[in-house]
């Protein structure tokens, strides 16, 4: 039985996890290791960094709040809070570099499409990320003085136990960064994630349009141009040389057949008719019949999902079977599709040479991005020597467009996917 996590040959794409205190450094020791020196550098830098942040914050607050009785007060306050966001970004980078604290970046303010200058100004003024950074900078100055003094004195007086003192002070710093500089809540992280997914969807759609345009230009369009030229020559020779004209018409007839075949293939690549008419079972069986490896297809669905989800599932399996044909050197393969707790699960298995990963090329990474853009998951388990098991998970949406009830998206490809796995 295979386990989807965490194998040396396993690649996983999923939502970024919220910052947790799981990035802990090793336990403090009397010896000064690299982590201890980084923490010492962070604590010594606290004083100048917090002093600069405190001066900026106090100046911004007194100037902006004091001038709110005038027309320029709120714009200055909004600009100051945007500057506080930049200070927060620098502090997160410093904590990430020296303390190993991984905190997600808050999403940008959604300024576009909010009804002009005044609504955008009010959104910037009430920005919770900016205000929490202001609070962070205000409490950092006394803390920076304390940590600087304790660390500097400890280097000369308390150096035998300084690693333990430094670890306690650094942990307090970690707590402040996580508490005040992390995204507002799960909704904030979700907004940032959806913004990223929207960019992936736009890029994927643009790439698909370019591919369709290229296929039309290099394939069917070129054949139709040749067909028009051939028919024109045949028309000219119709009276002078009927035999040559008949030969040209025969050639044109062949070109028409080839152009029609290319157009059918192109239409199948956009959205196959068999998928629309008969669903995933018939469409995946059709794809499997064109694979160079014998493929067993099992589709266990009581009803059909929404057309968009069905299309993504079809093209995911199609791309994976093409990879098996080209690269796997497998003798057999299998495709399983089923529904579980509001999710559509797909598992593609082959007994080939293995070694597949998300970093091995643009194909796998493109599939992972496409599934991630619709709140899906993509897991590749492919140790060297095989076998390879790829599990994809999509949200189940009914044909009516309703999202099925199910658990929140977690970092799982469900134990059921593991049970159905091979090996």
VENHUUR-V694031 format. One record per residue. N is the residue number from 1. SS is DSSP state (H for helix, E for strand, - for the rest). NEAR is the number of other C-alpha atoms within 10 Angstrom. Layout:
# VENHUUR-V694031
n->(N;N)
ss->(SS;SS)
near->(NEAR;NEAR)
This chain:
# VENHUUR-V694031
n->(1;2;3;4;5;6;7;8;9;10;11;12;13;14;15;16;17;18;19;20;21;22;23;24;25;26;27;28;29;30;31;32;33;34;35;36;37;38;39;40;41;42;43;44;45;46;47;48;49;50;51;52;53;54;55;56;57;58;59;60;61;62;63;64;65;66;67;68;69;70;71;72;73;74;75;76;77;78;79;80;81;82;83;84;85;86;87;88;89;90;91;92;93;94;95;96;97;98;99;100;101;102;103;104;105;106;107;108;109;110;111;112;113;114;115;116;117;118;119;120;121;122;123;124;125;126;127;128;129;130;131;132;133;134;135;136;137;138;139;140;141;142;143;144;145;146;147;148;149;150;151;152;153;154;155;156;157;158;159;160;161;162;163;164;165;166;167;168;169;170;171;172;173;174;175;176;177;178;179;180;181;182;183;184;185;186;187;188;189;190;191;192;193;194;195;196;197;198;199;200;201;202;203;204;205;206;207;208;209;210;211;212;213;214;215;216;217;218;219;220;221;222;223;224;225;226;227;228;229;230;231;232;233;234;235;236;237;238;239;240;241;242;243;244;245;246;247;248;249;250;251;252;253;254;255;256;257;258;259;260;261;262;263;264;265;266;267;268;269;270;271;272;273;274;275;276;277;278;279;280;281;282;283;284;285;286;287;288;289;290;291;292;293;294;295;296;297;298;299;300;301;302;303;304;305;306;307;308;309;310;311;312;313;314;315;316;317;318;319;320;321;322;323;324;325;326;327;328;329;330;331;332;333;334;335;336;337;338;339;340;341;342;343;344;345;346;347;348;349;350;351;352;353;354;355;356;357;358;359;360;361;362;363;364;365;366;367;368;369;370;371;372;373;374;375;376;377;378;379;380;381;382;383;384;385;386;387;388;389;390;391;392;393;394;395;396;397;398;399;400;401;402;403;404;405;406;407;408;409;410;411;412;413;414;415;416;417;418;419;420;421;422;423)
ss->(-;-;-;-;-;-;-;-;-;E;E;E;E;-;-;-;-;-;-;-;-;-;-;-;-;-;-;-;-;-;-;-;-;H;H;H;H;H;H;H;H;H;H;H;H;H;H;H;H;H;H;H;H;H;H;H;H;H;H;H;H;H;H;H;H;H;-;-;-;-;-;-;H;H;H;H;H;H;H;H;H;H;H;H;H;H;H;H;H;H;H;H;H;H;H;H;H;H;-;-;-;-;-;-;-;-;-;-;-;-;-;-;-;-;-;-;H;H;H;H;H;H;H;H;H;-;-;H;H;H;H;H;H;H;H;H;H;H;H;H;H;H;H;H;H;H;H;H;H;H;H;H;H;H;H;H;-;-;-;-;-;H;H;H;H;H;H;H;H;H;H;H;H;H;H;H;H;H;H;H;-;-;-;-;-;H;H;H;H;H;H;H;H;H;H;H;H;H;H;H;H;H;H;H;H;H;H;H;H;H;H;H;H;H;H;H;H;H;H;H;H;H;H;H;H;H;H;H;H;H;H;H;H;H;H;H;H;H;H;H;-;H;H;H;H;H;H;H;H;H;H;H;H;H;H;H;H;H;H;H;H;H;H;H;H;H;H;H;H;H;H;-;H;H;H;H;H;H;-;H;H;H;H;H;H;H;H;H;H;-;-;-;-;E;E;E;E;E;E;E;-;-;-;-;E;-;H;H;H;H;H;H;H;H;H;H;H;H;H;H;H;H;H;H;H;H;H;H;-;-;-;E;E;E;E;E;E;E;E;E;-;-;E;E;E;E;E;E;E;E;-;-;-;-;-;-;-;-;-;-;-;H;H;H;H;H;H;H;H;H;H;H;H;-;-;-;E;E;E;E;E;E;-;-;-;-;-;E;E;E;E;E;E;E;E;-;E;E;-;-;-;-;E;-;-;-;-;-;-;-;-;-;-;-;H;H;H;H;H;H;-;-;-)
near->(9;14;17;22;16;10;13;10;17;21;19;21;17;19;16;11;12;14;14;11;14;9;12;12;13;9;10;18;14;12;11;13;12;10;18;25;14;17;23;26;15;22;26;20;15;22;21;14;17;22;18;14;23;21;14;18;23;14;13;21;17;11;15;22;15;13;16;14;10;10;9;11;15;21;18;20;23;22;16;23;27;19;18;24;22;14;22;26;17;12;20;23;17;15;22;16;13;19;26;20;24;22;20;18;16;19;18;12;12;12;14;8;8;12;9;10;10;12;13;17;19;13;16;23;20;12;16;14;24;23;17;21;25;27;14;23;25;19;13;21;21;15;18;21;17;17;24;21;14;19;23;16;13;17;14;10;12;14;16;14;15;24;26;16;17;22;20;13;19;22;15;13;23;20;13;15;21;20;14;18;25;24;23;15;10;9;10;18;21;15;15;17;17;17;15;14;19;14;12;19;17;12;13;16;12;12;12;14;13;12;13;16;13;12;16;17;12;11;16;20;17;13;21;17;10;15;21;12;13;18;18;15;15;21;16;12;16;15;10;10;11;14;13;14;21;15;12;21;19;14;14;21;14;13;18;17;12;16;20;15;13;18;17;14;13;18;13;13;13;14;14;17;13;15;19;13;10;11;18;22;19;15;18;24;16;15;18;22;13;14;17;16;21;16;21;15;20;15;16;12;14;8;10;16;26;17;17;13;19;21;18;16;22;21;18;20;23;20;15;18;27;17;16;24;17;13;13;21;16;21;13;15;23;19;23;21;22;16;19;15;13;17;23;21;24;23;23;24;27;26;21;20;17;21;18;25;21;19;10;10;10;10;15;20;16;15;21;22;21;21;26;23;21;18;17;23;27;25;23;26;27;25;18;14;11;20;21;29;29;24;25;24;26;23;25;25;21;16;15;9;12;11;15;14;12;12;9;7;15;11;13;15;24;16;11;10;22;17;11;12;19;17;12)
